[in-house]
Amino acid sequence: MAKVAIIGAGIAGLSSAWALTKDGHQVTLYEQGPIPNPLSASGDEHRIIRRAYGKQSGYQKRIDDAYAAWEELFADLGERHLKETGFLLISQCEGDEADEYYQGLVEGGYPNHKMTPKEAAEKYPFLDASTFMYAAESPEGGALLCQNIAADLKQWLLRNGAELRENHKVKSVAPKFGIVDGDHYDQIIITAGAWVLELMPSLAEHLTTYRTAVGYYTPPQDLAEAWAKAPVILDVGADTDGYVIPPIAGSGVKLGTGLHKYASLPDHNRVAQAQEAEEIKNHFSPPFNRLNEYIHEKTVTCAYTFTKDSHFFVHQVKRVTVVSACSGHGYKFGAAIGKQIAKSVTNKDYESLKLWLEARD
């Protein structure tokens, strides 16, 4: 049994604490705010889980591990915090990201249903059939309810003997001696997300922190039923890098785009500006129609680390292992990442952890 410190209680930290506790290790989890922390990358209402990954086929293959780990975690929690909606791709032009995702599904032999613009708009009347090339659906996807997962994991960890140090911002880590703010550990796992560079500034050559935002909107009343039945939308095509989560568990339509980001320290610029709601919404016309009728509910900011090649990052030095996802697409693998980290601690096999997380195969 190892004495393990985990710094950061986003999904990677919480899942690592869960898996390490199950493996019999003595776990102390540090979090600079409350658990769940609304400022963390895992702090929003929900995140997409989906099969399609386009050219990153390694992550596409690891979705099986992700689903298996989530089912194990949900069994322990006694609640399944996953809304299975399937997912939709909307390709506006040949070779756009939605088209790449679709081709990856076809090449991998995964289930999908391709629709003409007319067929898609008849099924989902919030789409403008004149603005896209085709749409494709897959049943393998949905939305993970982040805040519910974090709250239940916190209670599970407390019931099962883990120590949680909420509202404790770690000030110093000594990799050689395994020391966190004066306390000694056999292993230290840093899953601090966008705050990792405060503890390990030398990693700035590998990781860049960006500030992003998503908007929530109420659709026109006559489109509400269509949205309520809609799948998550992984990509809306063209160069917008736009994704959508339909109204789930009382939320509005959530719109997010990879274009709406800029480099920033994680604690800076976290209050959403008034114009951001309109800026985000404008990225979705096309392929959506009548966007001027959507009513803004709220804008939520987030801070992520990004890597140059969009693969997850692993760094191991002495008694410290740093794990960082790239942008928001790490959440879907959260439970599986925790299990892989626990396996690496138990077996002292960090090379296998690196191979799994980077997913270059």
SEPA-592346 format. One record per residue (C-alpha): residue number from 1; x, y, z. Coordinates in steps of 0.2 Angstrom, whole numbers, always signed. Layout:
N
PT  num     xx     yy     zz
PT  NUM      X      Y      Z
...
//
This chain:
361
PT  num     xx     yy     zz
PT    1     +0     +0     +0
PT    2     +7    +17     -5
PT    3     +3    +34     +3
PT    4     -2    +45    -12
PT    5     -6    +63    -13
PT    6    -17    +69    -28
PT    7    -17    +88    -32
PT    8    -32    +94    -41
PT    9    -50    +87    -39
PT   10    -56    +89    -56
PT   11    -62    +73    -64
PT   12    -45    +66    -67
PT   13    -40    +69    -48
PT   14    -57    +62    -41
PT   15    -56    +47    -52
PT   16    -38    +43    -48
PT   17    -43    +45    -29
PT   18    -57    +33    -32
PT   19    -47    +20    -41
PT   20    -32    +21    -29
PT   21    -43    +20    -14
PT   22    -51     +4    -22
PT   23    -34     -3    -24
PT   24    -30     -1     -6
PT   25    -19    +14     -6
PT   26    -20    +28     +7
PT   27    -26    +44     -3
PT   28    -25    +62     +2
PT   29    -34    +73    -11
PT   30    -30    +92    -12
PT   31    -42   +104    -20
PT   32    -39   +123    -20
PT   33    -58   +126    -19
PT   34    -74   +116    -14
PT   35    -78   +100    -22
PT   36    -86   +101    -35
PT   37    -76   +117    -39
PT   38    -86   +128    -52
PT   39    -70   +136    -58
PT   40    -62   +119    -63
PT   41    -62   +112    -81
PT   42    -74    +99    -74
PT   43    -85   +111    -65
PT   44    -98   +114    -79
PT   45   -115   +105    -80
PT   46   -110    +92    -93
PT   47    -97    +86   -105
PT   48    -99    +76   -121
PT   49    -94    +57   -123
PT   50    -93    +51   -140
PT   51    -84    +38   -151
PT   52    -79    +49   -166
PT   53    -61    +55   -166
PT   54    -57    +57   -184
PT   55    -38    +56   -187
PT   56    -35    +52   -168
PT   57    -40    +34   -170
PT   58    -31    +30   -154
PT   59    -43    +39   -143
PT   60    -57    +32   -154
PT   61    -52    +15   -149
PT   62    -50    +20   -130
PT   63    -69    +24   -129
PT   64    -72     +6   -125
PT   65    -61     +8   -109
PT   66    -69    +24   -105
PT   67    -87    +17   -105
PT   68    -81     +1    -95
PT   69    -73    +13    -82
PT   70    -88    +24    -81
PT   71   -100     +9    -78
PT   72    -89     +3    -64
PT   73    -88    +20    -56
PT   74   -107    +22    -58
PT   75   -110     +5    -50
PT   76   -100    +11    -35
PT   77   -109    +27    -34
PT   78   -126    +19    -36
PT   79   -131    +32    -49
PT   80   -128    +32    -68
PT   81   -124    +51    -72
PT   82   -125    +48    -91
PT   83   -138    +54   -103
PT   84   -137    +43   -118
PT   85   -143    +53   -133
PT   86   -131    +47   -147
PT   87   -122    +61   -157
PT   88   -124    +70   -173
PT   89   -111    +77   -185
PT   90   -116    +91   -198
PT   91   -103    +93   -212
PT   92   -104   +109   -222
PT   93    -90   +105   -234
PT   94    -79    +91   -239
PT   95    -64    +88   -227
PT   96    -71    +99   -213
PT   97    -69    +92   -195
PT   98    -87    +84   -195
PT   99    -82    +75   -212
PT  100    -66    +69   -204
PT  101    -76    +62   -189
PT  102    -88    +53   -200
PT  103    -74    +45   -211
PT  104    -66    +39   -195
PT  105    -82    +31   -190
PT  106    -84    +22   -207
PT  107    -66    +17   -207
PT  108    -67    +10   -189
PT  109    -83     +0   -194
PT  110    -93     +9   -180
PT  111   -112    +12   -181
PT  112   -118    +27   -190
PT  113   -133    +33   -201
PT  114   -130    +46   -214
PT  115   -144    +58   -219
PT  116   -146    +71   -233
PT  117   -149    +89   -228
PT  118   -167    +87   -231
PT  119   -169    +72   -220
PT  120   -159    +79   -206
PT  121   -169    +96   -206
PT  122   -185    +86   -206
PT  123   -180    +77   -191
PT  124   -171    +92   -183
PT  125   -180   +107   -188
PT  126   -168   +119   -180
PT  127   -156   +115   -195
PT  128   -156   +125   -211
PT  129   -155   +112   -225
PT  130   -148   +124   -237
PT  131   -132   +127   -227
PT  132   -124   +109   -225
PT  133   -118    +95   -236
PT  134   -124    +80   -225
PT  135   -127    +75   -207
PT  136   -123    +58   -199
PT  137   -129    +50   -182
PT  138   -122    +38   -171
PT  139   -130    +29   -156
PT  140   -113    +29   -146
PT  141   -113    +45   -137
PT  142   -121    +57   -124
PT  143   -118    +69   -110
PT  144   -109    +65    -93
PT  145   -117    +76    -79
PT  146   -101    +83    -71
PT  147   -107    +91    -56
PT  148   -117    +76    -51
PT  149   -102    +65    -53
PT  150    -91    +76    -43
PT  151   -103    +77    -29
PT  152   -106    +59    -28
PT  153    -87    +54    -29
PT  154    -84    +66    -15
PT  155    -96    +57     -4
PT  156    -89    +40    -10
PT  157    -72    +45     -5
PT  158    -77    +51    +12
PT  159    -86    +35    +15
PT  160    -71    +24    +10
PT  161    -57    +32    +20
PT  162    -49    +45     +8
PT  163    -44    +61    +15
PT  164    -51    +77     +6
PT  165    -42    +93     +9
PT  166    -54   +106     +1
PT  167    -50   +124     +0
PT  168    -31   +120     +1
PT  169    -21   +128    -12
PT  170     -5   +118    -13
PT  171    +10   +130    -12
PT  172    +25   +118    -14
PT  173    +29   +101    -21
PT  174    +46    +93    -19
PT  175    +47    +78    -31
PT  176    +63    +71    -25
PT  177    +57    +69     -7
PT  178    +38    +67    -11
PT  179    +33    +82     +0
PT  180    +17    +92     -3
PT  181    +17   +107     +9
PT  182    +27    +99    +22
PT  183    +18    +82    +21
PT  184    +28    +66    +15
PT  185    +20    +54     +2
PT  186    +27    +39     -8
PT  187    +19    +46    -24
PT  188    +12    +62    -29
PT  189     -1    +64    -43
PT  190     -4    +81    -51
PT  191    -20    +83    -60
PT  192    -22   +102    -57
PT  193    -28   +106    -75
PT  194    -24   +124    -80
PT  195    -16   +127    -63
PT  196     -2   +114    -66
PT  197    +10   +127    -72
PT  198    +10   +136    -55
PT  199    +17   +120    -47
PT  200    +28   +114    -62
PT  201    +32   +130    -72
PT  202    +45   +121    -82
PT  203    +31   +112    -91
PT  204    +26   +128   -100
PT  205    +36   +122   -116
PT  206    +23   +108   -117
PT  207     +7   +115   -110
PT  208     -2   +132   -114
PT  209    -17   +138   -104
PT  210    -32   +145   -112
PT  211    -48   +154   -106
PT  212    -63   +148   -115
PT  213    -82   +151   -113
PT  214    -99   +142   -117
PT  215   -116   +149   -119
PT  216   -133   +142   -113
PT  217   -149   +148   -123
PT  218   -167   +145   -123
PT  219   -173   +140   -141
PT  220   -190   +147   -148
PT  221   -205   +138   -141
PT  222   -209   +129   -157
PT  223   -192   +121   -158
PT  224   -191   +116   -140
PT  225   -198    +98   -143
PT  226   -185    +95   -157
PT  227   -171   +101   -146
PT  228   -177    +90   -131
PT  229   -176    +75   -143
PT  230   -160    +80   -151
PT  231   -143    +71   -148
PT  232   -127    +80   -143
PT  233   -119    +88   -158
PT  234   -101    +84   -159
PT  235    -97    +96   -173
PT  236   -107   +108   -184
PT  237    -94   +108   -199
PT  238    -84   +121   -208
PT  239    -70   +129   -198
PT  240    -80   +133   -182
PT  241    -75   +118   -171
PT  242    -93   +120   -164
PT  243   -102   +108   -152
PT  244   -119   +108   -144
PT  245   -127    +99   -130
PT  246   -146    +99   -130
PT  247   -157   +103   -115
PT  248   -153    +90   -102
PT  249   -158    +90    -84
PT  250   -166   +107    -85
PT  251   -152   +116    -94
PT  252   -153   +126   -110
PT  253   -145   +123   -126
PT  254   -127   +123   -123
PT  255   -116   +131   -137
PT  256    -97   +130   -137
PT  257    -83   +133   -150
PT  258    -65   +130   -150
PT  259    -63   +147   -159
PT  260    -69   +156   -143
PT  261    -53   +155   -133
PT  262    -37   +165   -129
PT  263    -21   +162   -119
PT  264    -23   +167   -101
PT  265    -19   +162    -83
PT  266    -32   +151    -76
PT  267    -38   +164    -63
PT  268    -39   +179    -74
PT  269    -54   +185    -85
PT  270    -66   +172    -77
PT  271    -81   +184    -77
PT  272    -90   +182    -93
PT  273    -92   +198   -104
PT  274   -109   +204   -110
PT  275   -104   +202   -129
PT  276    -98   +184   -127
PT  277   -115   +176   -128
PT  278   -118   +184   -145
PT  279   -100   +180   -151
PT  280   -102   +162   -147
PT  281   -120   +161   -154
PT  282   -114   +168   -171
PT  283   -102   +154   -174
PT  284   -118   +142   -176
PT  285   -126   +151   -191
PT  286   -125   +141   -202
PT  287   -130   +127   -199
PT  288   -144   +133   -187
PT  289   -158   +144   -192
PT  290   -167   +157   -182
PT  291   -153   +160   -170
PT  292   -159   +178   -167
PT  293   -174   +170   -158
PT  294   -163   +161   -145
PT  295   -163   +169   -128
PT  296   -147   +169   -118
PT  297   -148   +161   -101
PT  298   -130   +162    -95
PT  299   -111   +161   -101
PT  300    -99   +150    -92
PT  301    -80   +152    -93
PT  302    -67   +139    -91
PT  303    -48   +137    -91
PT  304    -40   +122   -100
PT  305    -22   +117   -104
PT  306    -19   +113   -123
PT  307     -5   +103   -131
PT  308     +3   +107   -148
PT  309     -3    +90   -155
PT  310    -20    +88   -145
PT  311    -14    +72   -136
PT  312    -14    +71   -118
PT  313     +2    +75   -108
PT  314    +11    +64    -95
PT  315    +27    +69    -86
PT  316    +36    +59    -73
PT  317    +50    +65    -62
PT  318    +56    +56    -46
PT  319    +40    +53    -35
PT  320    +29    +65    -45
PT  321    +18    +61    -60
PT  322     +9    +75    -69
PT  323     -6    +71    -80
PT  324    -14    +84    -91
PT  325    -28    +82   -104
PT  326    -29    +93   -119
PT  327    -44   +105   -119
PT  328    -61    +99   -114
PT  329    -60    +82   -122
PT  330    -52    +74   -107
PT  331    -67    +73    -97
PT  332    -75    +58   -106
PT  333    -60    +48   -102
PT  334    -60    +53    -84
PT  335    -64    +37    -75
PT  336    -53    +27    -86
PT  337    -38    +39    -83
PT  338    -41    +37    -64
PT  339    -40    +18    -67
PT  340    -24    +19    -77
PT  341    -16    +31    -65
PT  342    -20    +19    -51
PT  343    -13     +4    -61
PT  344     +3    +14    -64
PT  345     +5    +17    -45
PT  346     +1     -1    -40
PT  347    +13     -9    -53
PT  348    +26     +5    -54
PT  349    +23     +5    -73
PT  350    +23    +23    -79
PT  351    +28    +19    -97
PT  352    +11    +10    -99
PT  353     +2    +25    -92
PT  354    +11    +36   -104
PT  355     +7    +25   -119
PT  356    -12    +24   -114
PT  357    -14    +42   -111
PT  358     -5    +48   -127
PT  359    -15    +36   -137
PT  360     -4    +37   -152
PT  361     -8    +19   -158
//
